[in-house]
Amino acid sequence: MNKKNFFIYLMLLCSIFLQACSTQKEIIYTQIPLAVCPEPKVPQLPQVTGDLANETTIRILIEREKQVRSYIVRLRKSLECYNKQVTQ
């Protein structure tokens, strides 16, 4: 294959790809007005100090876990609020 034929095949291949790209539908973006969903407040977690075998430390860790789990639930509710508005 000489350079001239290679160039012709290359141009043909490029034109096929360009033709394929130009037949795609144009993407139209619409702006949806969204209501402001509640933003959960970040919890102030109690500090853990001392031995992990200490009963007080274990209570603090349990309290921290409850606060973090509650925060995750509130984050999910906020996300669901936005998802409901977008998917309607």
C-alpha positions, 0 to 999 in steps of 0.5 A: 500500500503506497502513501496515496492509498493510505491517505485515501483510506484514512480520509474515508475512515475519518469521514465515516466516523464524522458522519456517525458522530453527526447523526446523534441527537442533540442533547437538550438540558433543561433547568429544573427549579428545585426546592431547598431540602433540609441540610443535616447539621454535622454532629459534635461527637464526644471525644474518646479518651482513655482505655477502650476497655473502660466502661465510660469509653464504651458508652462514649463510643456507643453514643458516637455511633448513634450520632453518626448513624442518625447523621447518615439517615438525615443525609439520605433523607436530604438526598431523597428529597432532591431525587424526588424533585428531579425524577418527577 
